[in-house]
Amino acid sequence: MLHMTQVLRPRLAAALDETDLAGGASAVLAAVLRVPAGVAAQAFQALDIDVDTFVRRTAEEVDGHVEPIGRDGWRARATAAAHRADHEFVGTEHLVDAALDLAPDRWSRILRKFGTSPKMLRAQLWRSALDTSPGGTWQSVREHPVDLVLEDPVDGHASPPVAAAVGRLFAREPIVGLSLATVTGGAIAEVVSFGCASLDPRRALTPSVPSHACSVTKIVTAAAVLRLAEKGLLSLDEPAGAYLHSLPLHAPDGTPSSATVRQLLTHTAGLAPGQGLRQYDGPVVPFAQRYRDGLRAESDPGRWSYSNLGYAVLAQVIADVSGRDHHEQVLAPLGMTASSHGDRLPAGAAMGHVVDRGRLHTVRDSAVLVPGAGGLASTAADLARLCIGLLPGRPDGFLTDDTIGLMNQGAVEIPRHPARQGLGVRSREIGGELAVGHSGAWPGYRAELWWLPGRRTGVAALCNSYTPGLFHFVTEILGGL
């Protein structure tokens, strides 16, 4: 069971506090959909759903068929929806997502009158949230009819539990393509794929087609750092600046930063999250050249704050110490031959997709400006190989068991979130057991890699449509292995 955070975004909390809950689901939704600048309100506007009419029909068709939930119940449901997507906040979009589960048949009937469906509304909620991404808004290169999203995920090669979980995911969210690999007993057990890698031209998504691994890249970067630490080429508790030859790392006051390699790995080095993380046009200036005059921290080390910039600095540390890119330290030793790292996806990779305003969009490819934080293109099978390489007891010694243990030793608390931050991985409880891994998101893509070290099992999944429910899907399968 996931621990539930009690912190909601202020506007959602205020809307719930000011609502007369005796009015039922319609009263709650009326308050939430009038939250200024709320993601839910933006989604309804994008789908041209008149809020007053929607609320009236909700009162007529839903209120009498849903038991009173109460303020705490609505908060808990919204929080559960946020955890399903592995989001570190609870907003209006999560409450609407949760409400759609209360009486799905009735919501389908209501939304059909507006020319849409619960699945499309969910997709619009997540698409509207994308515009708040610090990386910048996404761009569309082509529109397609929304009925091209996969409706029948049946794959004759999938095991019954995987096929059932896939069916549930596809019933909730529009999917273009999905690849999945499972690990049991420290070995790959199942690799399956569903749907399309691209729609124009139409191309099947096979297990060998790479996709965006997004922030799962951070696990590769951390593994490369740990490999260098094992060789004695760096110390996790020395200032990272001692190993940087290509750019200086500054404290907030401009003096040399005392942030250690370990603090960069745990997002406690005081660096900013990073803005403008993607670039659409022109050549990409190397990270070290862009920050040749120095990268200044926002705060002193110690407080957790998710930083893509911090992992780009780690990638530079690896290059400066070893003379090799960070991915070279990991991909070849683990046999991840279908994987690569670069500013942009390789030719033949899966194209990303977003549903917006009732249309399916192919997302324009963009360069990743934070190497080490993102930029890995991989397959589900290769991510499963990464998982196997980080399980204890590996005979070829990619990393020693002691080093693997360091990844979670002293993991730091992430404020208002059920996970703790280790070295490149997060740890959390799934099905009563310790799970380790990372989630990733990029416009048009989601990626997940999670494993249970104690049982030597794991699940990797890559989706080339923006699918927040992928986290819950992966952990559901993982809990059943």
N, C-alpha and C positions, 0 to 999 in steps of 0.2 A: 504494500500500500504506500502510495506517495504521501509525503507530508504536505499538508496544505498551507500555503502562505496566506496570510490574512490581509495583505496589503493590496488594495485595488488602486487603479489610477483615480486621482481625486475627483474628477468629474463623474466617473461612474459611481463612486461611493456616494457622492452628493445626490445623484439622481435616485439611487436606491433609498437613501435616507429620507428624501422628500416625497417618496411615492406612498400613496395609500394602498397598501398591499391587499386590502379587501376587494380592490377592483380587479384582482386576478392578473393573468398574464398580459392582458391588453393594457392595463395601467402601467405595468412595469416597462413594457416595450414602448409605450407612448412617452414615458419619461426618458428612457435611454435614447430613443431616436430623435429626441430634441436636444441632446447634449451638443453644445456648440463645437464644431470641428471634430466631432466624434467619428471614428471610422465607420461605425454602423450607419450613421446618418449619411455619410458619403456614399456608402454602398447602395443604400436605397435610392438615393438621388441618381446614381449612375445607372441603375436599372429602371429608372422612371417609375418607381413605385410611390404612389401618393400615400404619405404616412397616415393621414387622417382616415382614408378609406381602409388601409391595411389594419389599423387599430380597431376600427369599427367591425370589420369582418372577423378579427381575432376575438373580439368580445362575443360575437354571435356564434362562432363555430368552435372556439377553443376553451373559453373560460369555464364553461359548465362541465367540461370533460377532463379537467386537470385539477387534481387535489391542491389545496392551498399549500404553498411552499414556505412562505415566510421570508423575511429579509435575510436571515442567516442561510436559508436554503438556496436563495438566488446567488448569494455570494459564493457559497460552496460550489454550486454548479458552474458558475463563471470561472472560478479558480480551477476546477477540474478540466474545463475546456482549454484553459491556458496551458495546463500541464500536458494535456493530450498533444498539443502542438510544441511543447517544450519552450514556451515563451516565458520570458523573465518578467512579465508584467501581466496585469489583468485589465482589459479594456472593454469598451462597449461591444466590440466584435465578438468577444468570448461569451458574453451574456446572450447575445442573439444566437450564436452557435449552439449554446447549451439549450436555449428555448426550443430550437428546432427538433431536439430529441424528445421533447415531452409528448407530443402528439403528431408524429411524423405524417400520418395519413391526412390529417386535417390541414397541416401546413402545406402539404402538396396540393390539396384542393384549393386552398386560398391563393397560393403563389401561381398556380396554373392560370388563374384569372388575370394575373398581371404578366402573363407570357413567360414565366420563368419557373424555377423549381428550387427545393431546398439545396440541392447540389450546386446549382448555379449561384444561389445567394451566398452559400459558403465561399465559393470561389471568388465572388466579388468582395466579400469581407477581407479575404487574404490579399487580393490584388490592391484594394484601397490602402491596406496597411503597408504595402510595398513602398508607397510614395513617401513614407516616413523613414525609409532606410538611409543611414548616414552615407552610404555609398553613392547615393544619387538615384534619380528615377530611371526606370527601365525604358527601353525604346522598342517599338514594334517594327518588324520589317515586312510582315505579311499577315493578312487576316484570313481565317478559315471559318466555315460554318461550325458552330459549337457541337453539332451532332457528330463531328469527327472524333470526339473524345471517346476513349474505349468504354463500351458499355458491357461487353462480355469478356471478362478476364480469364475465362476458363483456359487452362493449359494442361494438356494431357500428361505432361512430365512433372507437374507439381504434386507433391505429397498432399494427402487430404487436409491436414491441418493448415498447410501453407495456402492451398487453394481456397479454403474457407476464410482465412484472414484476408486474402487478396480480394475476395468477393465483398467482404464487409467494407474494406477501404474504398473500393471502386463504387460502392453504393452511396458513399458519403461525399466523395470529392471527384471532380473530373480529372482523369488521368490520360496522358498521351502514351507514356511508356514507363515501365518499371522493371528493374533488374534486382534480383535477390540472390544472396548466397548464405548458407547456414554452415556452421562449424559445430561438430559434435566429437567429443573425445580427442580434441586437438587436431582434427582433420576436416577438410571440406566434405560436407555430406550432401549438399544439394545446391544446384545453380539453375535458376530459371529466369526467364524474361517474358514480358508481356507487352503488346502494343507496338508502337512505332518510334523509331529514332528520329524521323522527320516526316512531314506531311506533304511537302512539295519540293522535290519529288517524294512520293510515299516510299518509305524504307522501313523494313521491319527492325525492331530493336532485338538484337541477338545478344547472348551473354558476352560476346567478344567486342561489342561496341562500347567505347569509353564514354563517360559522361562527367559532368562537373562534380568533383568531390567536395567542393566548397571548403568549409572550415574543418572538415576531417583531415585536411592538409596539415593542420597543427599537430596531429599525432605523429606524422612523418617527421616534421621538424623537431619535435621533442625527442623522438627516437634517435635522430642524427646527433643531437646534442649529447644524449646519454652515451652513445657510442664513442664520441670524442672524450667524454669524461672517463670512461673505462680505460681508454688508452693513455690517460694522463695528460692529454693535450689541453684540457681546461678543467677548472674547478667550478662546481655549481654555486659555491658560496663566495667566489671572488667577484668584484665589480665587473660587469660586462664590458665596461670601457677599457679594461686592461687587455681585452682581446680584439678590440675594434681598431683596425688600421685604416679603414676606408672612410669613416665618418666619426665625429665625436658625439658623445652622449652627454647632455647637460642636465643638471638639476634645475629646478624652477628659477633659481637665482643666477643661472649662467655658469656656475662652477661645475667641475666634472661630477657626473652623477655617481652616487654610491650604489645604485641599483645592481643587484647581483644577477647572475645568469638564472638562478633559481627563481628570483622574483619576476623576471621576464616570463619564465615558464608558467608561473602561477598567476599572472596578471596583477601582480602587486608591486610593479616597478614604478608606478605613478605616471605612466605614459598615457596619452590621449587615446580614445578609441580609434580615431582616424576618420577623416571626412574625405569625400570624393574618391572612393576606393576603386572606381572603375573609369575607364577611358574608352571612348568609341572611335576616335579618329586620330591619325598621325602616329608617328613612332613613339614608343614608350621609352622615356628616360630612365635608365637604371636607378634603383632605389638609392644606392650610395651616392650617385651623382646628384640626385634631387636634394639630398640632405648633406652634401659635402661640407656645408658650413655648420652643421650640427643639428641634432634633434633634441629639443628641450622638453623635459617632462612637465606635466601639469601640476603634479604634487610630489611630495616626498614619498619615498617607498614605504610600503606597509599596508595600504588600504587596497582591497580588491576592486579593480575596475577593468572590465574586459577591453583588451587593446589589440587590435589587428596590427598596429604599428609595432608593438612589442615583439610580435612573432616575425615581422619583417626584419627587425633588428637582430633577432636570433639567427635568421637565415644568413645575415651578413657576418655575424660572429663565426658561424660555421665556415663560410667561404674564406674569411680572413685567417682563420686558424689552420684550416686543412688545405686550402687552395682548390677545394672542390665544392660544387653546389650541394646544398643540404639533401636534396633528393637522391643524389648519387650514393650517399652513405647508407641508404635504406632499400631503394627499389630493387637494385640488382641482387644484393645479398638475400632478399626474401623471394626472389623469383617473380617480382611484380612486372613482368615483361610487357603487359598491355597498358602500363601506366606511364605517364610523363608529367613533367612540370614545365610550365611556361606562362608567358603573359596571356596567351590566348589558347583556346581549345585546339587540338590537332585536327587536321582534315579527317572527315569521316566520323567525328564525334557526334553524339546525340544533340539535336537542336533543342533549346529550351522553349517552354510555352507557358503562357499566362492567359487565363480567361478574363475578359473584361467586357462589360456592357453587352453580354450575350453573344460575344464573338470570341473565337479562339485565336490567339496571336502567337506567331513565332517571334521569339525575342531576338533582338540584334545582339550578336556576340560582342562582348566588351573585354578589354584587357584588365587583368587583375593587377593593381598597383601596389599590392602588399605581398610580395613573394614570401613564402613561409607561413603566411596566415591563410592563403588560398592559392589557387592556381594549379592544383593537382587534378589531372584528368585520369580517371581510373575506371575499372569495372568492379562489379560486386565481388567477383571471384578474387581479384587482386586485393581488395579491401579485406576479404576473408583471410588472405595470406598475411596481410599486415597484422590482423588479429592473432593469428597462430604464432607469428613471430614474437608477440608480446605476452604469450601465455607462459607461465612458469613451467620448468621441466623440459624445455626444448633441447633436444639432443645436440644440435649443431652449434648451440651457444651464440645465437645472434646477439643476445644480451644475457648476462648472467641473471640468475634468479634474484640475487641481491639487488641488482640494478633495476630489474622489473619491479621489485618491491618498493623502490624509491618513488615510483610514479605516483603512488597513493599515500606514501608515508608523509605525515604532516600536511595533508590536504587542507586547504583553507576554506573557511565558510564563504559562500556566495550569499550576500544579503537577500533575504526574501525569496529564496529559491531552495528546492529540496536537494539539490546536488552540492557537492563540495568540489573545489578545484585542485587538481593535482598537477603533475608535470605533463602538460599537453593533453591530459584527459580529465574527464569529470567522473566522479563516483557517486552512485546513488543506490537506493534500495529498489530492487525490482523482484516482485514475488517473494519477498522476505530474504533475498540474497544480495550480496554486494555485486553491483554491476559497474563496469568501467567502459568509457567510450566518449563519443563526441557527436554532436549534431552539426549540420551545415546547411546554409541557405544562400542562394544567389538568385537574382531574378530569372524565373523560368526553371529553377532546379531546386531539389532537396537531396540531402545525403545523410545517411545514418550509419554508424558503426558502434555496436555495443556488444560486450561479452561478459560472461560470468566466469571469472578466473577459477573459482573453486570447483566448477563443474567442467571447465575447459570447453565451454560452448559459446557460440557467438552468432550474430546476425549482421549482415551488411546489406544495405539497400540504397539504390540510386534511382531517382525519379526525374524525368525531364519535363516535368510540369511542377508549378509551385504548389506543393502539397504538404501543409503543416501537419496533417494527420499521419505522416510517415513515421514520426517518432513513436506514436502509440502503436502503430502497426508493427514496428520492429520489436518493441518491448513485449508486445503481446505474443509474438512468435517465440521470442527468446525465453519467456516464462514457461512456454510449453515444451521446450526441447528436452 
